[in-house]
Amino acid sequence: MKKIVMTCMVCCMAFAVLFAAGGKEEGKEKKKNVELSLMIPQGSWRDVYTDMAAAIKEDTGYSVEFQVIPDDQFYPLMQTKLATGEVPDIIKHNIPTNNTELNANNTMVDLTNEPWASRLVNPNLLKDPQSGKIFALPIESSSFFGGIYYNKKVFKELGISEKQPATWEEFLNVLRKIKKSGKGIIPVASSEKDSWTTQVFTTLGFPVAVAKKPEVWNKLLINKLKWSDVPEFKMILDRYNMIFKEGLVNSDNLSFTYDMAKEAVATGKAAMMMNGEWVVVDMMAKWPGVEIGYWNIPFTDSYDIIATGSYVGGFFVPKKGNAQEAVKFLNIWSQPKYQNMYFAAHPGFPGLNGVDGGKVPECVQHVVDTYIKTGKYVYEMNAMVNVASPILPELWKYYVEMSAGIKTPAEVLKAWDTLYSDYMKSRKEPGF
């Protein structure tokens, strides 16, 4: 399986020992070099990581080899490594939503009592639903403000109002107007080559559609309800499928990648994309001057709320790697000096107190102020069925098959019913 490997090698003779939570040196140790490996999916890669690693090299003598894996290969490769025990020393993944697929309670080091834990902004979010332990050093304190991120300049050139569409039909009419403009601009950049991006519409849309029927989630978890029995789920898939059937995405969507979608929006070849807030800083960093706006996707016509994540990105330490040194490395990584470097490049909401989050992009702050701070949100689908996280990549493939005309929305739900039920039975979940 092909890997993209980005290496930051450190061969420094001096080694200054770990910093305490406040960033002070605790003492001196003998000179040594420590080389660690860190496995990360391509979509999560940030160039600033090499700068952070270089600074840590300069200060401590630790080196890190970044193993950057294509998104569609990351999950199977990670599972193979965990099964064989040939693990990297650190893994970047989402916490706690991916704890299940990592089998974190058995395979990962418990980081609950690490020095940086006392500085956590949102510790309750990180706790494993089974054990209550914390298995990863977080990046952010909150994450995934999903929706439509659009190029303001494109909207202006096409004479499109930035006013939030109130209904699904209003939203569709905007996409249709862009398509009919004659400018050759793609209404929505769709990146189904990276199948994880296909989940954005549904992981947001499903919980919004059943926001007034929260009992749906518990019934799904105890086999009192099938996914195909929920009409709101089919409605969301029908609406998603409509975008493809009307040709409101790029014609090469099946071979289009996440990075290509960001470039298309940032350069004005596409008007918008559906994803999380991280795309904004990515685009602003690579294409200075680009102005990005946000729309909530109007999944329903009755109320204006969003779905958001109950997870953050974080760094796990496998027990079978060089765990002792990896834990020390993360304590260094957690220090304000290095965390400030990250948020200077990617402004946001730090997971640790004492870190400068930088100036958050206006459109992202708008989401937080309009929806998060006012309580106008529900949690995304993935969070509601966290136990099924290991099989979600298979569901994303069904979405791709739907957009390619291989499956209907109803067939997607039926196929998912079968896979979900078989998986829950294998886990001996109550009701299955």
C-alpha positions as CSV (number, residue, x, y, z in Angstrom):
1,M,0.0,0.0,0.0
2,K,1.6,3.3,-1.1
3,K,2.5,5.8,1.5
4,I,3.3,9.5,1.2
5,V,6.1,10.1,3.7
6,M,7.2,13.5,4.8
7,T,10.2,13.4,7.1
8,C,11.6,15.9,9.5
9,M,14.8,14.3,10.8
10,V,16.5,15.6,13.8
11,C,20.0,14.7,14.8
12,C,20.6,17.3,17.5
13,M,23.3,16.6,20.1
14,A,21.7,18.8,22.9
15,F,18.6,17.5,24.7
16,A,16.7,19.8,27.0
17,V,14.2,17.8,29.0
18,L,10.5,18.1,29.0
19,F,8.6,21.2,29.9
20,A,6.0,21.2,32.7
21,A,2.4,22.4,32.0
22,G,3.4,26.0,32.4
23,G,6.3,25.6,29.9
24,K,9.2,25.6,32.4
25,E,12.1,23.2,32.2
26,E,12.0,20.5,34.9
27,G,15.7,19.7,34.8
28,K,18.4,18.2,32.6
29,E,19.0,14.7,31.3
30,K,21.8,13.0,29.4
31,K,22.2,13.9,25.8
32,K,20.2,11.6,23.5
33,N,18.4,11.5,20.2
34,V,14.9,10.1,20.0
35,E,13.3,9.3,16.6
36,L,9.5,8.8,16.5
37,S,6.9,8.2,13.7
38,L,3.6,9.9,13.4
39,M,0.9,8.6,11.1
40,I,-1.6,11.1,9.8
41,P,-4.3,11.2,7.0
42,Q,-3.6,13.4,4.1
43,G,-6.7,15.6,4.7
44,S,-5.4,16.3,8.2
45,W,-1.9,17.3,7.2
46,R,-0.8,20.9,7.9
47,D,2.5,22.3,6.7
48,V,3.0,24.0,10.0
49,Y,3.6,20.6,11.6
50,T,7.1,20.5,10.0
51,D,7.8,23.9,11.5
52,M,6.7,22.7,14.9
53,A,8.8,19.6,14.6
54,A,11.8,21.7,13.5
55,A,11.4,23.9,16.6
56,I,11.1,20.9,18.8
57,K,14.2,19.4,17.2
58,E,16.1,22.6,18.0
59,D,15.0,22.6,21.6
60,T,15.0,19.0,22.6
61,G,16.6,16.6,20.2
62,Y,13.4,14.7,19.4
63,S,12.8,13.9,15.7
64,V,9.6,12.9,14.0
65,E,8.9,11.1,10.7
66,F,5.5,12.2,9.4
67,Q,3.8,9.3,7.6
68,V,1.1,11.2,5.6
69,I,-1.3,8.6,4.2
70,P,-3.9,9.2,1.4
71,D,-7.3,9.5,3.0
72,D,-8.8,6.5,1.3
73,Q,-5.9,4.3,2.5
74,F,-5.5,5.6,6.0
75,Y,-8.2,3.5,7.7
76,P,-7.4,0.1,6.2
77,L,-3.7,0.7,6.8
78,M,-4.2,1.8,10.3
79,Q,-6.3,-1.4,11.0
80,T,-3.6,-3.5,9.5
81,K,-0.9,-1.9,11.7
82,L,-3.0,-2.3,14.8
83,A,-3.6,-6.0,14.0
84,T,0.0,-6.8,13.3
85,G,1.4,-4.7,16.1
86,E,3.7,-2.8,13.6
87,V,2.4,0.5,14.7
88,P,3.6,4.1,14.4
89,D,4.6,5.8,17.6
90,I,1.8,8.4,17.3
91,I,-1.5,8.3,15.3
92,K,-3.5,11.4,14.4
93,H,-7.3,10.6,14.5
94,N,-10.5,12.0,15.9
95,I,-11.3,11.8,19.6
96,P,-13.5,10.3,21.0
97,T,-15.5,9.4,17.8
98,N,-12.7,7.1,16.5
99,N,-11.9,5.5,19.8
100,T,-14.0,2.5,18.9
101,E,-12.2,1.7,15.6
102,L,-8.9,2.2,17.3
103,N,-10.1,-0.1,20.1
104,A,-8.5,2.6,22.3
105,N,-9.2,1.0,25.6
106,N,-7.0,-1.9,24.7
107,T,-4.5,-0.5,22.2
108,M,-3.8,3.1,23.2
109,V,-2.0,4.7,26.2
110,D,-4.2,6.3,28.8
111,L,-3.2,10.0,28.8
112,T,-5.7,11.2,31.4
113,N,-3.1,12.2,33.9
114,E,-0.5,13.7,31.7
115,P,0.7,17.2,32.7
116,W,-1.2,18.9,29.8
117,A,-4.5,17.5,31.0
118,S,-4.8,20.2,33.6
119,R,-4.9,22.8,30.8
120,L,-7.6,21.2,28.8
121,V,-10.3,23.7,27.7
122,N,-13.0,21.0,27.1
123,P,-12.0,17.8,28.9
124,N,-15.4,16.2,29.0
125,L,-15.6,16.2,25.2
126,L,-12.5,14.0,25.1
127,K,-13.5,11.2,27.6
128,D,-14.0,7.8,26.2
129,P,-17.7,6.8,26.4
130,Q,-16.8,3.4,27.9
131,S,-14.0,4.1,30.3
132,G,-14.0,7.8,30.8
133,K,-10.3,7.9,30.0
134,I,-8.6,10.4,27.7
135,F,-6.6,8.8,24.9
136,A,-5.4,11.7,22.8
137,L,-3.8,15.1,23.1
138,P,-6.4,17.4,21.4
139,I,-5.7,20.1,18.8
140,E,-8.9,22.1,19.2
141,S,-11.5,22.6,21.9
142,S,-14.4,22.2,19.5
143,S,-14.6,21.2,15.8
144,F,-16.7,20.7,12.7
145,F,-18.8,23.7,11.9
146,G,-20.0,22.2,8.6
147,G,-22.0,23.7,5.8
148,I,-21.4,25.6,2.6
149,Y,-18.2,27.6,2.3
150,Y,-18.3,29.9,-0.7
151,N,-16.0,32.3,-2.6
152,K,-17.3,35.9,-2.0
153,K,-15.7,37.3,-5.2
154,V,-17.5,34.7,-7.3
155,F,-20.8,35.5,-5.7
156,K,-20.3,39.2,-6.4
157,E,-19.3,38.7,-10.0
158,L,-22.4,36.6,-10.6
159,G,-24.7,39.0,-8.8
160,I,-25.6,36.5,-6.1
161,S,-26.8,37.7,-2.7
162,E,-24.9,36.4,0.3
163,K,-28.1,36.3,2.2
164,Q,-28.6,32.9,3.8
165,P,-31.1,30.8,1.8
166,A,-34.1,30.1,3.9
167,T,-35.3,27.0,2.1
168,W,-34.0,24.1,0.1
169,E,-35.6,25.4,-3.1
170,E,-33.9,28.8,-2.6
171,F,-30.6,27.1,-2.2
172,L,-31.1,25.0,-5.3
173,N,-32.1,28.1,-7.3
174,V,-28.7,29.7,-6.4
175,L,-26.9,26.6,-7.7
176,R,-29.0,26.7,-10.9
177,K,-28.3,30.3,-11.4
178,I,-24.5,29.7,-11.2
179,K,-24.8,26.8,-13.7
180,K,-26.8,28.9,-16.1
181,S,-24.5,32.0,-15.8
182,G,-22.5,30.9,-18.9
183,K,-19.3,31.6,-17.0
184,G,-18.3,27.9,-16.7
185,I,-18.2,28.2,-12.9
186,I,-19.0,25.0,-11.0
187,P,-21.8,25.5,-8.5
188,V,-20.5,23.0,-5.9
189,A,-17.0,21.4,-6.0
190,S,-17.6,17.7,-5.2
191,S,-14.6,15.6,-4.2
192,E,-15.8,12.0,-4.2
193,K,-12.3,10.6,-4.9
194,D,-11.8,11.2,-1.2
195,S,-15.0,9.5,-0.1
196,W,-14.9,10.9,3.4
197,T,-16.0,14.2,2.0
198,T,-19.3,12.7,0.9
199,Q,-20.5,12.2,4.4
200,V,-20.6,15.9,5.2
201,F,-24.1,16.4,3.7
202,T,-25.7,13.5,5.5
203,T,-23.8,13.6,8.9
204,L,-25.1,17.2,9.1
205,G,-28.5,16.6,7.4
206,F,-29.8,13.5,9.2
207,P,-29.8,14.9,12.7
208,V,-31.1,18.3,11.6
209,A,-34.0,16.5,9.8
210,V,-34.9,14.5,13.0
211,A,-34.1,17.3,15.5
212,K,-37.6,17.2,16.9
213,K,-37.5,13.4,17.1
214,P,-34.4,12.7,19.1
215,E,-35.7,9.3,20.1
216,V,-34.8,8.1,16.6
217,W,-31.1,7.7,17.6
218,N,-31.7,5.5,20.7
219,K,-34.1,3.3,18.7
220,L,-31.4,2.8,16.0
221,L,-28.9,1.8,18.6
222,I,-31.2,-0.9,20.2
223,N,-32.7,-2.2,16.9
224,K,-36.1,-0.8,17.5
225,L,-35.9,1.0,14.2
226,K,-34.2,0.5,10.8
227,W,-32.5,3.4,9.0
228,S,-34.8,2.8,6.0
229,D,-37.8,3.3,8.3
230,V,-36.9,7.0,8.9
231,P,-38.5,9.1,6.1
232,E,-36.4,12.1,7.0
233,F,-33.2,10.1,6.1
234,K,-34.5,9.3,2.6
235,M,-35.5,13.0,2.2
236,I,-31.9,14.1,3.0
237,L,-30.5,11.6,0.5
238,D,-33.0,12.6,-2.1
239,R,-31.9,16.2,-1.8
240,Y,-28.3,15.3,-1.9
241,N,-28.8,13.2,-4.9
242,M,-30.7,16.0,-6.6
243,I,-27.5,18.1,-6.8
244,F,-25.8,15.4,-8.8
245,K,-28.8,14.6,-11.0
246,E,-29.1,18.2,-12.0
247,G,-25.4,18.5,-12.8
248,L,-24.8,21.1,-10.1
249,V,-21.4,19.7,-9.3
250,N,-18.2,19.2,-11.4
251,S,-18.6,16.5,-14.0
252,D,-15.3,14.8,-12.8
253,N,-16.6,14.6,-9.2
254,L,-15.7,10.9,-9.0
255,S,-12.0,11.6,-9.6
256,F,-11.9,15.0,-7.9
257,T,-10.0,15.2,-4.6
258,Y,-10.5,17.2,-1.5
259,D,-7.4,19.3,-2.3
260,M,-8.6,19.9,-5.8
261,A,-12.0,21.1,-4.5
262,K,-10.3,23.6,-2.2
263,E,-8.2,24.9,-5.1
264,A,-11.3,25.2,-7.3
265,V,-13.2,27.3,-4.8
266,A,-10.2,29.5,-3.9
267,T,-9.4,30.2,-7.5
268,G,-12.9,30.9,-8.5
269,K,-13.4,27.8,-10.7
270,A,-16.1,26.7,-8.3
271,A,-18.4,28.8,-6.2
272,M,-18.6,26.7,-3.1
273,M,-17.9,23.4,-1.4
274,M,-19.5,21.5,1.5
275,N,-17.1,20.8,4.3
276,G,-15.9,21.9,7.7
277,E,-14.4,25.2,8.9
278,W,-10.8,23.9,8.4
279,V,-11.1,24.5,4.6
280,V,-11.3,28.3,5.2
281,V,-7.8,28.7,6.8
282,D,-6.4,26.2,4.3
283,M,-7.6,28.3,1.4
284,M,-6.6,31.6,3.0
285,A,-3.1,30.3,3.7
286,K,-2.4,29.0,0.2
287,W,-4.4,31.7,-1.7
288,P,-3.8,34.9,0.3
289,G,-6.6,37.5,-0.3
290,V,-9.4,35.0,-1.0
291,E,-12.6,35.9,0.9
292,I,-14.7,33.0,2.1
293,G,-18.3,33.1,3.3
294,Y,-20.6,30.6,5.1
295,W,-24.1,29.3,4.6
296,N,-25.9,26.8,6.7
297,I,-27.3,24.1,4.3
298,P,-31.1,24.5,4.5
299,F,-31.8,20.8,4.9
300,T,-35.4,21.5,6.0
301,D,-37.7,24.5,5.5
302,S,-39.0,24.7,9.0
303,Y,-36.2,25.8,11.3
304,D,-32.7,27.2,11.1
305,I,-30.2,25.1,13.1
306,I,-26.9,23.4,12.3
307,A,-25.3,20.1,13.2
308,T,-21.9,20.2,14.7
309,G,-19.2,17.8,15.8
310,S,-18.7,16.3,19.3
311,Y,-15.1,15.5,18.6
312,V,-11.8,17.1,17.9
313,G,-8.6,16.0,16.2
314,G,-6.0,14.5,18.5
315,F,-2.8,12.5,18.8
316,F,-3.0,9.0,20.2
317,V,-0.1,6.9,21.4
318,P,-0.3,3.1,20.6
319,K,0.9,0.9,23.4
320,K,3.1,-1.2,21.0
321,G,5.1,1.7,19.7
322,N,7.8,3.6,21.5
323,A,5.1,4.7,23.9
324,Q,7.3,6.1,26.7
325,E,9.0,8.5,24.4
326,A,5.9,9.3,22.4
327,V,4.1,10.4,25.6
328,K,7.1,12.7,26.4
329,F,7.0,14.1,22.9
330,L,3.3,15.0,23.2
331,N,4.0,16.8,26.4
332,I,6.5,18.9,24.6
333,W,4.2,19.3,21.6
334,S,1.5,20.6,24.0
335,Q,3.5,23.6,25.2
336,P,2.3,27.1,24.2
337,K,5.5,27.8,22.2
338,Y,4.6,25.1,19.7
339,Q,0.8,25.3,19.9
340,N,1.0,29.0,19.2
341,M,2.8,28.2,16.0
342,Y,0.0,26.0,14.9
343,F,-2.8,28.5,15.6
344,A,-0.8,31.4,14.0
345,A,-1.0,29.4,10.8
346,H,-4.5,28.0,11.4
347,P,-6.5,30.3,13.7
348,G,-9.2,28.6,15.7
349,F,-10.2,27.4,19.1
350,P,-7.2,25.8,21.0
351,G,-7.8,22.6,23.0
352,L,-5.4,23.9,25.8
353,N,-5.5,26.9,27.9
354,G,-2.7,29.4,27.6
355,V,-2.5,29.1,23.9
356,D,-3.2,32.0,21.5
357,G,-5.9,30.9,19.0
358,G,-5.2,33.8,16.6
359,K,-7.7,35.7,14.7
360,V,-10.5,33.3,13.7
361,P,-11.8,33.9,10.1
362,E,-14.9,36.1,10.1
363,C,-17.1,33.4,8.5
364,V,-16.1,30.8,11.1
365,Q,-16.7,33.2,14.0
366,H,-20.1,33.9,12.4
367,V,-21.1,30.2,12.7
368,V,-20.0,30.2,16.4
369,D,-21.8,33.4,17.2
370,T,-25.0,32.6,15.3
371,Y,-25.4,28.9,16.1
372,I,-23.1,27.5,18.7
373,K,-23.3,30.3,21.3
374,T,-27.1,30.6,20.9
375,G,-27.6,26.8,21.2
376,K,-29.1,26.5,17.7
377,Y,-27.4,23.2,17.0
378,V,-27.6,19.4,17.3
379,Y,-24.8,16.9,17.1
380,E,-23.8,15.3,13.8
381,M,-25.0,11.8,12.9
382,N,-21.5,10.3,13.4
383,A,-21.6,11.3,17.1
384,M,-25.1,9.8,17.6
385,V,-24.0,6.4,16.4
386,N,-20.4,6.5,17.5
387,V,-20.3,2.8,18.0
388,A,-20.6,2.3,14.3
389,S,-17.6,4.5,13.4
390,P,-15.5,1.5,12.1
391,I,-17.9,0.8,9.3
392,L,-18.8,4.4,8.3
393,P,-16.2,4.4,5.5
394,E,-18.4,1.7,3.8
395,L,-21.4,3.9,4.1
396,W,-19.5,6.7,2.3
397,K,-18.9,4.3,-0.6
398,Y,-22.7,3.9,-0.9
399,Y,-23.0,7.6,-1.2
400,V,-20.5,7.6,-4.0
401,E,-22.5,4.8,-5.7
402,M,-25.6,6.9,-5.3
403,S,-24.1,9.9,-7.0
404,A,-22.8,7.6,-9.8
405,G,-26.3,6.3,-10.4
406,I,-25.5,2.8,-9.2
407,K,-27.8,3.0,-6.1
408,T,-30.9,4.9,-5.3
409,P,-31.3,6.7,-2.0
410,A,-33.7,4.0,-0.8
411,E,-31.1,1.3,-1.8
412,V,-28.4,3.2,0.1
413,L,-30.4,3.0,3.3
414,K,-31.3,-0.7,2.7
415,A,-27.7,-1.6,2.1
416,W,-26.7,0.3,5.2
417,D,-29.4,-1.4,7.3
418,T,-27.8,-4.8,6.4
419,L,-24.2,-3.7,7.1
420,Y,-25.1,-1.9,10.3
421,S,-27.2,-4.8,11.6
422,D,-24.5,-7.4,10.9
423,Y,-21.9,-5.2,12.5
424,M,-24.0,-4.5,15.7
425,K,-24.7,-8.3,15.9
426,S,-21.0,-9.0,15.7
427,R,-20.5,-6.7,18.7
428,K,-23.4,-8.2,20.5
429,E,-25.0,-4.9,21.1
430,P,-28.3,-4.9,23.0
431,G,-31.3,-5.6,20.7
432,F,-29.2,-7.2,17.9
